[in-house]
């Protein structure tokens, strides 16, 4: 037994186990669960006539739903529910959200942007806006960088050129949000300053990008909503996943012995990587998403099985175990990639044409497939190489061959 490689192997296994142990609580706090698991908030909005829009028609309601969807997506809320109820009402359900004020400010304002002179006269309307992004300046102060179309840039240049040293008043829904001093000629690009925080700048940028609401919306109801499927459904799903994981691990140990042990630790690394990736992209996990993760476990094992069976074939030709492992990985890698790429194409179609939980399932399954290939090809091979060098895999019997 080679002590040096044995210590390295134990270090790698310890790192995987330690990462699993110390990631449990942070991952639980970082991952957001959907309405079906964790609940959230529900806002019921009703379109009301105003001086600008005295009559509410179906086209205005359709556009209002589309704009609300853009704003909610800008908040980073995954898998929200934004649906019409009746002729004039829109129900917005957001998972994992509890800040009532922020939600109402974001989804309820009309976001009518106007550029005025100091006397209040509008010289440039917000419909000339092409983009708006939140940023920090060199002094770490938040502002919104805006881009105008060609005509808007021309009007802005004319006004700023004639009023250097004066004020440019920027209003949102008639309220002054910024009144910067004109220090020079400004064209198609400018900024809205005077904002208190980057979060305020982000919300303003989202509203400006999505455009003004075509109708005035008033809140009719606001309340927290419980899980639509309940904690029992989640518990059963998690229990099923754990049982499946244990059965898969036992199968690998019985059939592939020492190689199966390496595959099981690789499977643990795969599970951690999937959860870390979901936390990194702020994914919202629903029960279909949990199903995608569990299915990904099967895909990860499938890749190891293909590789191990190829190694068995190489052993039967009379190669040494070390040469068989090298040849098995080289010849099985394309089979593994072809099988997974075809599945990735299917998940891409689901994401493109699906909505809500279907897209969540596609995201989790796609991540699972990609990471299963990485762990099967690299992590499993690393562990097998260390076990071989440490002389823990002395013969083909360690493979069950």
N, C-alpha and C positions, 0 to 999 in steps of 0.2 A: 504494500500500500504506500503510495506517495503522499507523505504528510503535507507537503507544500500545496499540492492541488486540492487535497482534502480540506485544508483550512480555507482556501479560496472558495471552494464549493459551499462550505458551511457559512462563509461570509455572505455569499450571494443569496442563499436560502434565508439567512437571518434578515437581510435587507428586505426581501419580499415579505417575510412575516412581520417585521417591524413596521413596514409601510402600511400593511393591512391593519395592524393593531392601532397605530396612531392616526390613521386616516378615517377611522370609523366615525367619530364624532364630528370633525370638521366637514366631512363630506355630507353628513346628514343635515348640517346647517346650511351648506352651500347650495345643495340641489333643491330646486323649487318643484313642488308637486302640483298637479293640475286640479281643476275643479272636481274631478271625479274622486280624487284621493284626499285632498287637503281643504277643499272649499276655497272661498275668497270673498269678493264683494260683488254686489249687483246694483247697478244704477239704472233706473227707469227714466228715460227722457221723453218729453212730448214736444212736438213742434207746435209753435203758437204763431198766429198771424202778427205781423208787425207793419210799420209804415212802409218799409222797403219791400216786404213780401206779404201783401194782404191776403193772398190765397195760397194755401198749401196744396201742391199737386204731387202726383206720384213720382215724377222725375226729380223733384227737389228732395224727396225722401230717399230715393235711390242714391243720389249724390251725397246726401248727408251720411248715409251708412258707409259709403266708400271712403269719405274723408275721415270719419271716426275710426275706421279700420286702419288707415294710414297713421293716425296719431297714436293709437294704441300700440301698433307695431313699433313705432318710434320709441315708445317707452321701454321697449325690451320685454314686453309681456308676451310669452309664448302661449299659443293655443287659447286665445280668448274666445268668447262667444259674443258676437254682435249681430243681433237679429231684430227684424221689425216685428212689432206686435200691433196688429190692427193697421189703420190707415195713417196715424200720426205718431205712433210711439216706437221707440227704439230701446231695446234692453241690451245693456252692456255688462257682461260678467267677466271679471278679471281674477285669475287664480293667484293666490298668495299675496294679494294687495290689501292694505288696510289704511292707507293714507287718504282719507276722504277729500281733504282740501286739494291735494295735488291732482287727484283724479278729476274732480269737478273743474278745476282751472284748465286742465289739459283738454278734456273732451267737450266742455260746454261752451267755451269762448268762440266767437265768430272769427277772430283773427283777421280783421280788416286792417291791413297795413296802409298807411298814407304818409307822404312826405309833404310837410307844409312850410310856409314861411312864418316869420315871427307874428304876422297878423292873423294867422290861422287859415290862410288860403292854401288849398291843395294844388301843388304843381306836378306831383307825380303819384299815381295810384299804385297800389301794391300788386296789381295784376301784371306789372312789368317785371316782377321778381322771378328769377329763374332758379336760384338756389340760396340756401341759408344754412350755415354751419356754426356750431358753437366752438369757440376757441379761447385760448388764454394769450394775452399779449406778453411783451418782454418783462413787464412788472407783475406778471401772474394775475392780471385782472381779467375777469370774464367779459367776453363780448360776442356778438353774433356777426360773423362775416357774411355779407350778402352779395349776390351777383345779379345784375339787371340785364335785360335784353338790350339789343342795340338802340332801340328808341328810348328806352328808359335811361340808358347811359348818356344819350344825347341831351335829354332834358336835365339830367343831373349835372352834367358838365356846364350847361348854360347857366343854371341857377348858382352853382358853387363858384363859377368864374366871376359872376357879377356880385357875389356877396361874401368875398373873402374877409374874414374878421367878424362876420355876423354869425347868426345862429341858423341851424337846420333842425327843424322840429319833426320828430318821428313819432307818430301816434299809432296805437293799436286799439281798435274798437273805440276810437275817439279819445282814449286816454294817452297822455304823453308818457312814452317809455324812455325817450332819450332826446336830448337837445344839445348836441355837440357844437363846439365852435368850429367854423369852417376855416381850416388852416391853409388850404390850397384847393386846386381844382380836383374834383372827383368825377370819375367816369362810371364804367359799368361795375366796378367793385368798390365796396365801402363796408362800414361796420356800424352796428348798433351798440352803443356803450351805455354806461350807467347802470349796469345790472349788478345785483348783489352777490350772486353765486353762479358757479358753472352749471348747477342744476337748473336754475332759472333760465340761463342762456340756452341750455339744451331744450327745455320745454318750449321756449319762444321759437327756436329754430325749427322744431318739429311742427308747430302750428303754422309757421310761415311756409314751410315746404309743402304741407298738405293742402294749404289754401283756406279760404274763408268758407265757413259753413253757409249753405244756401238758405237756411232757415234758422230762426231763433229757437233754441231748445231750452226748455225749463225742466228742472228735476221734479219728478213726481214721487219717486221712492228711492231710498238708499239704505241698503242693509247688508249684513254679512250673510253668506250662504254656506251651508254645511256641505260635506262631501256628497256628491250625487250618487255614488255607489256605496259609500260607507267604509268604515275602517275594517269591517269584517271581510269585505271583498279584497282589500289590500293585503290583509293578513293571510288569507287563503292563497293569494298569488305569490307572496313572498315564501310561504311555506312550501308551495309546489316547486318554486325555483330552488330552494335549499335541498329538498328531497331529490330533485332531478340532478343537482350538482353532486350530491353524495353518491347517487347511483352511477353517474358517469365516472366519478373518481374511482369507485370500486371496480367498475368494468375495466378501466385502463390498467389498474394494478393487477387484476387477475389475468388479463389477456397478455399484457405487455411487460409485466413485472417491473424491472428496474427502469426500463424506458417509460413505462406508465407512470412511475413516480416523478420522473422529469416532466412528463406532460402535465401532471396534476399541478406542479409548482408553476409551470408556464401558464396554466389555466387561471391560477390565482393572480398572477401578474396581469393577465389579460383583463380579468374582472376589475382590478384596481385601475388600470389604464382607461377602461370604458367609463368608470365613475368619475375619474379625474377629468376626462375629456368633456363629459356632460356638465360638470361643475364649471369648467373653464369657459364654455360657450353659453352659460346661463340657460341651459335647456330646462324646459318644464316637463316633468315626467308624469305621464298618465298611465293607466293600466295597459293600453296598447304599447306604450313605450317600454314598460316592464316586460311585456311579451317579446319585444324586439331584442332586449338584452338576453333573456333566457334562450331565445332562438339562436342568438349569436354564440352562446356557450356551446351549443350543438355544432355550429359551424367551426368553432375553434378546435373542438375535439376531432371533427371530421378531417381537418387539415393534418393533424398529428397522425391519425389513422392511415391516411394516404401515404405519408412519409414513412411511417414504420413498416407498412406492408412492402413498400419499395425496398427498404433496407433488408427485409427478410428475403426478397427475391435476389438481392445482391449476395447475401450470405450463402444462398443455395448454389450459387455459381462457383463457390470455392474461395471467394475473397475473404480477407481478414475482416474482423469487425470494424476496425478503424477505416479501412478502405470502403467497406459497405456503407458506413454512415455518411462518408463524404459523397459517394456516388449516389446514394439514396436521396439525399437532400438536393443534389444538383439535378437529378432526373425527375424528382417529384414536384419541384417548385413550380414548373410551368403548368402542371395539372392542377395544382392548388390555385394558382392565379386565374387560370381559365374558368374554373368552377365558381370562384368568388366574383370575378368580373361580370359574369352573366347575371348573378344575383344582384350585384350593384346596379346594373342597368334596370332591373326590375324595381329596385327601391327608388331609382331616379324617376321612373315613370309615376310611381306612387306619390312622390313628393311634388312632382310637377302638376299632376291633375287632382291630387287629393286635397283635403282641407282638414283643419283641426287635428284630432287624434290620429288620423291616417298619416298626416305629414309627420307627426311625432314618432309614429312607428317607423316610418321610413328613415328618419334621422338616426334614431337609436340603432336600428339594424345596420345602416350604412357604417356608422362608427364601429359597431361590433365586428363587421366583416373585415374592415381595414385593419383594425387592431388585432384581430385573430390571425390574420396573415403575418403580421409583424412578429407576434409572440411565437407562432408556430415555426417560423423560418429562423428567427434570430435567438429568442430566449430559449426555446427547446434545444436548439443546436448548441448554444453556449453551455447549458447544463449537461448535455450528453458528453460534450468534449471534456468538461471538468471531471465528470464521473469516470470517463475512460482514462484520463491521465492520472486520476487518483486510484486507478485499478479497481474501481467498484464494479465495472462492467468488464469482466475478464473473458467472457465467451458469449456466443450467440444465445446461450440459455437465459441470459439477462433480458433478452427480447422475447422470450417465450417461443423461440423458433426450434 
